[in-house]
Amino acid sequence: MKLSLVGMVLERRRLRQITNRDYQLIQGYVLWVGTIYVVVNLLVDISYKYLDPRIRIAGGKVKM
């Protein structure tokens, strides 16, 4: 319950920033979300090597 209220408050703040054209905060938010997206994808790609023994990494190319 407490986390959902915090999420609602933050979402309202983001919407207010967009409508007020607060470009610096919007750019920071987009950069943060993009960085999280790239890091999560990198971790998933690295974890494939350990989860699937058929995958071998040689010379930067993935062989199946």
Secondary structure, 3 states (H helix, E strand, C coil): CHHHHHHHHHHHHHHHHHHCCCHHHHHHHHHHHHHHHHHHHHHHHHHHHHHCCCCEEECCEEEC
